[in-house]
Amino acid sequence: MNDRYDAGAADHGADPYELVGYDEYGRPVYRQVPARQTPQQTYDPYAQQHQQHQQGYGYDPYGQQGQQTPQAYDDGTGRQAPSSYGAYDPYATGVYQGGPVQDPAYDPYGQAQAGSATGGQPRVAEQAAPQTAHIPQQAGPADHEDAAEPQREYHTEQFAFVEEPDAHSEDVIDWLKFTENRTERREEARRRARGRIVALGVVLALVVTGGVGYLWYAGKLPGLSSDDSTTGTATAAGAQKRDVIVVHLHDTKGGGTSTALLVDNTTTRRGTTVLLPNSLALTSDDGTTTTLAKSVEDDGSDGTRDALDTVLGTDIEGTWRLDTPYLQNLVDLVGNIDVDTDAAVPDPDAKKKGQAPLVNQGEDQTLSGKMAVAYATYRAPGESQNAQLERFGQVMQGVLRKLSSDPQGATVTIQTLNQILDPSLTDKDLGTFLAGLSDLAKGGDVKTDLLPVQNDGTLSPRASAGVVKNVLGGTAKSPDKDAAVSVAVQNATGVEDNTEKARVVLLNGGFTFLESGTATARATSRVVYADAADKANAAEVAKTLGLPASAVTRGKVSASADVSVVLGQDYKPSSG
């Protein structure tokens, strides 16, 4: 039986080879040992130091055949390390010198190594069969000859780790990144959508809350408005604090008066100019029924103020009599006013017809003092008194917007007018009141309302509730229509005093007197009734005035009267 370590060498007669390392697949790499080479130390790849006999066959692997002097070798880093073996290259990248000489017939894997006779390059022989190679081991110390062979020790440099690149790895990574980015974008889009929905909900809630608050503040909520006439609303409106004064504009040239209430609601911080028609029925001091226009002329400021308090259920604090010359000066003091005019007003001082109007019709017309007076008192032919009253309201609104909002400044303006005021209202009180309304007017919080009056001069609870209850905080209380028969008297006798004489006669007869002004003189008198039920009353009126029964006729009567009388030249006051 041949020994596998030297069988190949003996059969082939080849030069001996020595193990110098392993390639990347773990296979041993050899080199040819030069002939007659002095035995040297080599590196044992299993890092076990032992003494190897210099004989190829029959050596004692556990005996000590002599001691080798350790030799220094370069470990590749430039340092000299003592060792019994020479340097090695584990990956067989170069030829190393200084390894120990092995037996020419020694083959550690039991395979013969063949080489050319001329000393060609050695080749790596592959194993013929899966056999376990026997690696020569150096004997241990003498006192451990009987010890068991130590286990093999491996070093990391003996192994090569190959990372096999995957051709699809980059595609997989790109796909994962794409899906991850798309998911993040979707989540971000969802978060933004949720944020927008929440923001929209907050805005809608604020809008709804603000709208409801404004409607409640303005008294326009269903079930809470003044038109519903509920007890809770009336109580809330009555509990508000209001400052009210009455203004009487006296036309010193054309005659007649115009009346308005200036209201400052300090609770709601809103102002109102309430226009009062001259046909408004009032109760005079003696208990008789009269009109607002007649009350201003006959009863004066105190009597008219008390009568208005009774009818409207309000508390008027003072009366401001404003004659047209003072209105002209007031507009000039505040620096003219801007008004949206609804009619062209001719110049009352024009000497020729066809001249340019003093006030043009149109929006945002600038009016001086003279123009403001002409516009406030203008009443076109065929127009009702309410049309002229609304123009007066526009002028007052323009004055409030231009007046100083400072109480002291407004007071100085009033004092500059050199006007004798009613004892119920001092210049300081009037200046302070007007300054407060001016502040509201500049903010657009002052409006103008016309008090609705029926044909007979009384107030309809339904029609006047919006103004009387909400604006004035009062309750309408018109004079009792059944208390006395109202008689409207128009003077066509050509004698001005006959009106007053007729008034006295009618009042003494138990009738309510209503003045209807004057008309062109006519010869005969007329007593007119509209309803058949008033025929007897008309006959009684004619009898009281001393007129013949033939003067009684059925026809159209004044809006606020039961019977209308036109006094002709046949009227004899002495007969009444």
C-alpha positions in Angstrom: 0.0 0.0 0.0 1.5 3.3 -1.1 1.6 6.3 1.1 -0.4 9.1 -0.5 2.1 11.7 0.4 4.9 10.5 -1.8 3.2 8.1 -4.2 2.8 10.7 -6.9 6.4 11.9 -6.6 7.8 8.4 -6.7 5.7 7.2 -9.7 6.2 10.3 -11.8 9.6 11.3 -10.7 8.5 14.9 -10.7 10.1 17.6 -8.7 8.5 18.0 -5.3 5.8 20.7 -4.8 4.8 22.6 -1.7 1.5 24.1 -0.6 1.6 27.9 -0.8 -2.1 28.8 -0.1 -5.7 28.6 -1.4 -7.5 30.2 -4.3 -10.9 32.0 -4.1 -12.7 28.7 -4.3 -10.7 27.1 -1.4 -8.6 24.9 -3.5 -4.9 24.4 -2.6 -2.2 26.1 -4.6 1.3 24.6 -4.9 4.6 25.5 -6.3 7.6 23.6 -7.4 10.4 23.3 -4.9 13.8 24.1 -6.5 16.2 21.1 -6.5 18.8 20.9 -3.8 17.2 23.6 -1.8 18.2 24.1 1.7 15.4 23.0 4.0 13.5 26.1 5.3 10.6 26.9 7.5 7.2 27.5 5.9 3.9 28.7 7.2 1.4 26.1 8.4 -2.0 27.4 7.2 -3.6 26.0 10.3 -1.3 28.0 12.5 -0.2 25.0 14.5 3.5 25.0 15.1 5.3 21.7 15.0 8.5 20.2 14.0 8.5 18.4 10.7 11.1 15.8 10.0 13.0 16.4 6.8 12.1 12.9 5.6 9.3 12.3 3.2 8.3 8.8 4.4 8.2 7.3 7.7 8.6 10.3 9.8 7.4 10.5 13.3 4.8 13.3 13.4 4.8 13.3 17.2 8.5 13.1 17.8 10.8 16.0 18.1 13.5 15.7 15.4 15.3 18.8 16.4 14.5 22.4 17.1 14.3 25.0 14.4 15.5 28.4 15.1 12.6 30.9 14.6 13.1 33.1 11.6 11.7 36.6 11.2 9.4 37.3 8.3 7.6 40.3 6.9 3.9 40.1 7.5 3.1 42.5 4.7 3.0 45.7 6.9 6.7 46.3 6.9 7.2 44.8 10.4 9.5 41.8 11.1 7.7 39.1 13.0 9.7 36.1 14.4 8.4 32.8 13.1 9.5 29.3 12.3 7.8 29.7 8.9 8.3 31.9 6.0 5.8 34.5 4.7 2.8 33.3 2.7 0.2 34.6 0.4 -3.2 33.0 1.2 -4.6 33.9 -2.2 -1.6 32.7 -4.2 -1.0 36.1 -5.7 2.8 35.7 -5.7 5.7 33.2 -5.1 7.1 33.2 -1.6 10.5 32.2 -0.6 11.6 30.7 2.7 9.1 27.9 3.1 10.3 24.6 4.7 11.5 21.9 2.3 9.3 18.9 2.1 9.9 15.4 1.1 10.1 15.1 -2.7 7.5 12.4 -2.6 5.2 14.3 -0.1 1.8 15.0 -1.4 -0.6 16.4 1.3 -3.7 15.4 -0.6 -2.5 12.1 -1.9 -2.3 13.0 -5.6 0.7 13.0 -7.7 1.9 16.3 -9.1 3.1 16.2 -12.6 5.5 18.6 -14.2 7.4 18.8 -17.3 11.0 17.5 -17.3 12.1 20.9 -18.4 10.8 22.5 -15.3 7.4 23.9 -16.7 4.9 25.8 -14.6 3.1 23.7 -12.0 -0.7 23.2 -12.3 -3.2 22.7 -9.6 -4.3 19.1 -9.4 -7.8 18.4 -8.6 -8.9 15.7 -6.2 -9.7 12.4 -7.8 -12.1 11.4 -5.0 -13.7 13.1 -2.1 -11.1 12.1 0.4 -10.0 13.8 3.5 -6.5 15.2 3.0 -3.9 14.5 5.7 -2.0 17.6 6.6 1.4 17.0 8.2 1.4 18.2 11.8 4.4 19.3 13.8 4.9 17.3 16.9 4.0 19.0 20.2 6.3 19.3 23.2 8.0 16.1 24.5 6.0 16.0 27.7 2.7 15.9 25.7 3.5 13.2 23.2 0.5 11.2 24.2 -1.9 14.2 24.0 -4.6 14.3 21.4 -4.1 16.1 18.1 -5.2 19.7 18.6 -8.3 21.0 16.6 -7.7 23.0 13.5 -7.8 26.8 13.6 -9.1 28.9 10.7 -8.3 32.5 9.9 -10.6 35.0 8.1 -8.1 35.6 5.5 -8.5 32.0 4.3 -12.1 32.7 3.2 -13.4 34.8 0.4 -17.0 36.2 0.5 -18.5 36.9 -2.9 -21.5 39.3 -3.2 -23.5 38.3 -6.1 -25.2 41.4 -7.6 -28.9 41.1 -8.5 -29.8 42.6 -11.8 -33.3 43.4 -10.5 -32.2 44.9 -7.2 -32.1 48.5 -8.6 -35.6 48.1 -10.1 -37.0 46.8 -6.9 -35.5 49.7 -4.9 -36.9 52.2 -7.4 -40.3 50.6 -7.2 -40.3 50.7 -3.4 -39.3 54.3 -3.5 -42.0 55.1 -6.0 -44.7 53.3 -4.1 -43.5 55.0 -0.8 -43.6 58.5 -2.4 -47.0 57.9 -3.9 -48.4 56.8 -0.6 -46.9 59.8 1.1 -48.4 62.1 -1.5 -51.8 60.5 -1.0 -51.6 61.0 2.7 -50.5 64.6 2.3 -53.4 65.2 -0.1 -55.8 63.7 2.5 -54.4 65.9 5.2 -54.7 69.0 3.1 -58.3 68.1 2.1 -59.2 67.6 5.8 -57.6 70.9 6.6 -59.6 72.7 3.9 -62.8 71.1 5.1 -62.2 72.2 8.6 -61.3 75.7 7.6 -64.5 75.9 5.4 -66.6 74.7 8.2 -65.2 77.3 10.6 -65.8 80.1 8.0 -69.4 79.0 7.4 -70.0 78.8 11.2 -68.7 82.4 11.6 -70.8 83.6 8.7 -73.9 82.0 10.0 -73.3 83.3 13.5 -72.6 86.8 12.2 -75.7 86.8 10.1 -77.9 85.6 12.9 -76.3 88.2 15.2 -76.9 91.0 12.7 -80.6 89.9 12.2 -81.1 89.8 15.9 -79.5 93.2 16.3 -81.6 94.6 13.6 -84.8 92.9 14.9 -85.3 91.0 11.6 -85.3 87.5 12.9 -88.5 85.6 12.2 -90.6 85.5 15.4 -88.6 88.4 16.9 -89.3 91.2 14.5 -91.6 94.1 15.4 -94.2 92.9 12.9 -94.9 89.8 15.1 -96.0 92.1 17.9 -94.8 89.6 20.6 -94.7 90.6 24.2 -91.0 89.8 24.5 -90.0 92.0 21.6 -92.1 94.9 22.8 -90.5 94.6 26.2 -87.0 94.5 24.8 -87.7 97.5 22.6 -89.3 99.5 25.4 -86.3 98.7 27.7 -83.9 100.5 25.3 -82.5 103.9 26.1 -83.5 106.6 23.6 -82.9 110.4 23.4 -85.6 112.2 21.3 -86.0 115.8 20.2 -88.6 117.3 17.8 -87.6 119.7 15.0 -90.0 122.1 13.5 -88.9 123.7 10.2 -90.8 127.0 9.7 -90.8 128.3 6.1 -90.7 132.1 6.7 -91.4 132.9 3.1 -93.8 130.3 1.7 -95.5 129.5 5.0 -96.1 126.1 6.5 -94.1 123.9 8.8 -92.4 120.5 8.5 -91.8 118.3 11.6 -89.4 115.5 12.3 -88.2 113.5 15.3 -84.5 113.0 15.8 -83.9 109.7 17.7 -80.6 108.5 19.2 -80.9 104.9 20.5 -77.9 104.7 22.9 -78.6 101.0 23.5 -78.3 99.8 19.9 -76.1 102.7 18.8 -78.4 103.6 15.9 -80.1 106.8 14.9 -83.3 107.6 13.1 -85.0 110.6 11.6 -88.8 110.0 11.9 -90.8 112.3 9.5 -94.2 113.3 10.8 -96.9 114.2 8.3 -98.9 117.4 8.9 -102.1 115.5 8.8 -101.3 113.5 11.9 -104.2 113.7 14.2 -103.5 115.0 17.7 -105.4 115.9 20.8 -105.1 119.5 21.8 -105.1 120.9 25.4 -108.9 121.4 25.5 -109.5 117.8 24.4 -110.4 118.5 20.9 -108.9 116.8 17.9 -106.5 118.8 15.7 -103.7 118.2 13.2 -100.0 118.4 13.7 -99.7 121.5 11.4 -102.5 123.3 13.3 -101.0 122.3 16.7 -97.6 123.8 15.8 -99.2 127.1 14.9 -101.7 127.3 17.7 -100.4 125.3 20.7 -96.8 126.2 20.3 -93.8 123.9 21.2 -95.0 122.8 24.6 -98.5 121.9 23.6 -97.4 120.1 20.4 -94.7 118.1 22.3 -97.2 116.9 24.8 -99.7 115.9 22.2 -97.0 113.9 20.3 -96.0 112.1 23.5 -99.6 111.1 24.0 -100.2 109.9 20.4 -96.8 108.1 20.0 -96.2 107.0 23.6 -92.7 108.4 23.6 -90.8 111.0 25.7 -89.6 113.9 23.7 -86.9 115.8 25.7 -86.9 119.1 23.8 -88.1 121.1 20.8 -85.8 122.7 18.2 -87.5 125.4 16.2 -85.5 125.8 13.0 -86.6 128.7 10.8 -85.4 128.6 7.2 -82.8 131.4 7.5 -81.1 129.5 10.3 -81.2 126.3 8.3 -79.4 128.2 5.5 -76.7 129.5 7.9 -76.3 126.0 9.4 -75.6 124.4 6.0 -73.1 127.2 5.2 -71.3 126.7 8.5 -70.8 123.0 8.0 -69.4 123.6 4.5 -72.3 122.6 2.2 -74.0 119.2 2.0 -74.3 116.4 -0.5 -77.8 115.1 -1.4 -79.3 112.8 -4.0 -82.0 115.1 -5.3 -85.2 113.7 -6.8 -86.4 116.9 -8.4 -85.1 120.0 -10.1 -86.0 123.0 -7.9 -86.4 126.5 -9.6 -84.9 129.5 -8.1 -87.5 131.3 -6.0 -85.7 134.6 -6.6 -85.7 134.2 -10.4 -87.3 137.2 -12.2 -87.8 135.5 -15.5 -89.3 132.1 -16.3 -87.2 129.5 -18.0 -84.1 130.2 -16.1 -81.8 127.4 -15.0 -83.0 125.7 -11.9 -81.4 126.4 -8.6 -81.1 122.8 -7.7 -80.5 120.1 -10.4 -81.9 116.6 -10.2 -79.4 113.8 -9.7 -77.2 111.9 -7.4 -74.6 113.4 -5.1 -75.6 117.0 -5.6 -73.7 119.6 -3.6 -76.1 122.1 -2.0 -75.3 125.4 -0.4 -77.4 127.0 2.3 -79.8 128.7 -0.1 -80.1 125.6 -2.3 -80.7 123.4 0.8 -83.6 125.6 2.0 -85.1 125.7 -1.5 -84.9 121.8 -1.8 -86.2 121.2 1.7 -89.3 123.3 1.3 -90.0 122.5 -2.4 -93.4 120.9 -3.2 -94.2 120.4 -6.9 -97.7 121.1 -8.1 -99.9 118.0 -7.5 -97.4 116.5 -5.0 -98.5 115.4 -1.5 -97.0 116.9 1.6 -95.1 113.7 2.2 -92.9 114.3 -0.9 -91.8 117.7 0.5 -91.3 116.1 4.0 -88.9 113.5 2.6 -86.8 116.2 1.0 -86.5 117.9 4.4 -85.4 114.6 5.8 -82.6 114.4 3.2 -81.3 117.8 4.1 -81.3 116.9 7.8 -79.3 113.7 7.0 -76.8 115.7 5.0 -76.3 118.2 7.8 -75.7 115.4 10.4 -73.0 113.9 8.2 -71.2 117.2 7.9 -71.6 118.4 11.5 -68.7 117.9 13.9 -68.8 114.7 16.0 -67.1 116.5 18.8 -69.7 117.8 21.4 -67.8 121.0 21.9 -67.3 121.6 18.2 -71.0 121.0 17.5 -72.0 123.3 20.4 -69.9 126.1 19.0 -71.6 125.6 15.6 -75.1 125.9 17.3 -74.0 129.0 19.3 -72.7 130.6 16.1 -76.2 130.6 14.7 -77.3 133.1 17.3 -80.6 131.4 17.5 -83.0 131.8 20.4 -83.8 128.2 21.4 -86.8 126.8 23.2 -86.4 126.8 27.0 -86.6 123.1 27.0 -83.3 122.7 25.1 -80.1 124.6 25.8 -77.4 125.1 23.1 -75.0 122.8 25.0 -77.6 120.0 25.2 -78.5 120.5 21.5 -74.8 120.5 20.5 -74.0 117.3 22.4 -77.1 115.5 21.0 -76.3 116.5 17.4 -72.7 115.4 17.8 -73.8 111.9 18.9 -76.1 111.6 15.9 -73.3 113.0 13.6 -71.0 110.2 14.7 -73.6 107.6 13.9 -74.5 109.3 10.5 -70.8 109.2 9.4 -70.8 105.5 10.0 -74.0 104.9 8.1 -76.0 104.1 11.2 -78.7 106.8 10.8 -81.8 106.1 8.7 -84.9 108.1 7.8 -88.4 106.7 8.3 -91.8 108.2 7.4 -94.5 107.7 10.0 -97.5 106.0 8.2 -100.7 107.9 8.7 -104.2 106.9 7.5 -106.5 109.2 5.6 -108.2 110.3 8.8 -104.9 111.2 10.4 -104.9 108.3 12.8 -102.2 105.6 13.2 -102.9 102.0 12.2 -101.5 99.7 14.9 -100.2 97.3 12.2 -98.8 100.0 9.9 -97.1 102.1 12.5 -95.8 99.3 14.7 -92.4 99.2 12.9 -91.8 102.9 13.6 -93.7 103.6 16.9 -92.7 100.4 18.7 -89.2 99.7 17.4 -87.9 103.1 16.7 -89.7 105.2 19.4 -90.3 102.4 21.8 -93.9 103.6 22.3 -97.5 102.5 21.6 -99.7 104.3 19.1 -102.7 105.9 20.6 -104.7 108.0 18.2 -107.6 110.2 19.3 -111.0 108.4 19.4 -112.7 108.8 16.1 -116.2 108.5 17.7 -115.5 111.2 20.2 -116.6 113.9 17.8 -117.3 114.5 14.2 -114.2 115.9 12.5 -114.9 118.8 10.1 -112.3 120.1 7.6 -112.8 123.8 6.8 -111.3 125.5 3.8 -111.6 129.3 3.6 -112.8 130.6 0.2 -114.4 133.8 1.5 -111.4 136.0 0.8 -111.3 137.0 4.5 -108.6 135.3 6.5 -110.2 135.8 9.9 -113.3 133.8 8.9 -111.3 130.6 9.4 -110.8 131.3 13.1 -114.4 132.4 13.5 -115.6 129.1 12.0 -113.3 127.2 14.2 -114.7 128.7 17.4 -118.2 128.0 16.3 -117.6 124.4 15.4 -115.6 123.7 18.6 -118.5 125.2 20.7 -120.9 123.0 18.8 -118.9 119.8 19.8 -117.2 119.2 16.5 -113.6 118.6 15.8 -112.0 121.3 13.7 -109.5 120.5 11.0 -108.0 123.4 8.9 -107.7 122.8 5.2 -106.2 126.1 4.2 -107.5 128.7 1.8 -108.8 128.6 -1.7 -109.9 131.0 -4.4 -112.9 133.0 -3.4 -116.2 131.6 -4.4 -119.8 132.9 -4.0 -121.5 130.0 -2.3 -120.5 127.6 0.5 -120.6 123.8 0.4 -120.9 121.1 3.1 -119.8 117.7 1.7 -120.1 114.2 3.2 -118.9 110.9 1.7 -120.8 108.2 3.6 -124.5 108.1 3.8 -124.1 107.7 7.6 -122.6 111.1 7.8 -125.5 112.9 6.0 -127.1 113.9 9.3 -123.8 115.1 10.7 -123.3 117.3 7.6 -126.7 118.8 8.0 -125.9 119.6 11.6 -122.6 121.2 10.6 -124.4 123.5 8.1 -126.9 124.5 10.7 -124.1 125.3 13.2 -122.3 127.5 10.7 -125.5 129.2 9.6 -125.5 127.8 6.1 -128.6 126.8 4.2 -129.6 123.1 4.0 -129.2 123.3 0.2 -125.4 123.6 0.8 -125.3 120.0 2.0 -124.2 117.6 -0.8 -122.5 114.2 -1.2 -119.0 114.1 -2.6 -115.3 113.6 -1.8 -114.1 114.8 1.6 -110.7 115.5 3.0 -108.6 112.4 4.0 -108.9 112.9 7.8 -112.3 114.4 8.1 -115.9 113.1 8.2 -117.3 116.3 6.7 -115.7 118.9 4.5 -116.7 122.6 4.4 -115.8 125.2 1.9 -116.8 128.6 3.1 -118.0 130.9 0.4 -118.8 134.6 0.4 -122.3 133.8 1.6 -120.9 132.8 4.9 -121.8 135.2 7.6 -119.9 134.7 10.9 -122.4 136.7 12.8 -125.1 134.1 12.0 -123.1 131.4 13.8 
